[in-house]
Amino acid sequence: MNKEQKEAWLREAKMQMKAIQTLEKYNMAALALAGLGAALCYFTIVASAQKNPLFIAGSIILAAVGALCSMVLNVGIRNGKRNVEKILNAVEGKEPPAPEKKAPAGAGKAEKKE
């Protein structure tokens, strides 16, 4: 790998880290949305004299949407960090770790003889 390629890969890693930081901000917003939905649901069910079913349903949907968005963003953040790590390892000349091999589904169990 020549110097220009290394610089290009390092630029790519830097841009991906910036994108990951943006995703982390969105993740915090999604968590806040889920918390707000949970708090509204709690307030509506427990503390409110008027139990409006539409408000309860809306707050549950708000909490669910926030939680689902947070889950999806977490997967993207985790995969992005792995990708940046792979890029940096490639630039440094380190070999990536070998993938773990999983045993077949029936391995380790005694076979039944009839």
BELWOUR-V377795 format. One record per residue. N is the residue number from 1. RES is the residue in one letter. BURIAL is # if it has 16 or more other ideal C-beta (glycine too) atoms within 10 Angstrom, else .. Layout:
n=(N	N)
res=(RES	RES)
burial=(BURIAL	BURIAL)
This chain:
n=(1	2	3	4	5	6	7	8	9	10	11	12	13	14	15	16	17	18	19	20	21	22	23	24	25	26	27	28	29	30	31	32	33	34	35	36	37	38	39	40	41	42	43	44	45	46	47	48	49	50	51	52	53	54	55	56	57	58	59	60	61	62	63	64	65	66	67	68	69	70	71	72	73	74	75	76	77	78	79	80	81	82	83	84	85	86	87	88	89	90	91	92	93	94	95	96	97	98	99	100	101	102	103	104	105	106	107	108	109	110	111	112	113	114)
res=(M	N	K	E	Q	K	E	A	W	L	R	E	A	K	M	Q	M	K	A	I	Q	T	L	E	K	Y	N	M	A	A	L	A	L	A	G	L	G	A	A	L	C	Y	F	T	I	V	A	S	A	Q	K	N	P	L	F	I	A	G	S	I	I	L	A	A	V	G	A	L	C	S	M	V	L	N	V	G	I	R	N	G	K	R	N	V	E	K	I	L	N	A	V	E	G	K	E	P	P	A	P	E	K	K	A	P	A	G	A	G	K	A	E	K	K	E)
burial=(.	.	.	.	.	.	.	.	.	.	.	.	#	.	.	.	.	.	.	#	.	.	#	.	.	.	#	.	.	#	#	.	#	#	.	.	#	#	.	#	#	.	.	#	.	.	.	.	.	.	.	.	.	.	#	.	.	.	#	#	.	#	#	.	.	#	#	.	#	#	.	.	#	.	.	#	#	.	.	#	.	.	.	#	.	.	#	.	.	#	#	.	.	.	.	.	.	.	.	.	.	.	.	.	.	.	.	.	.	.	.	.	.	.)
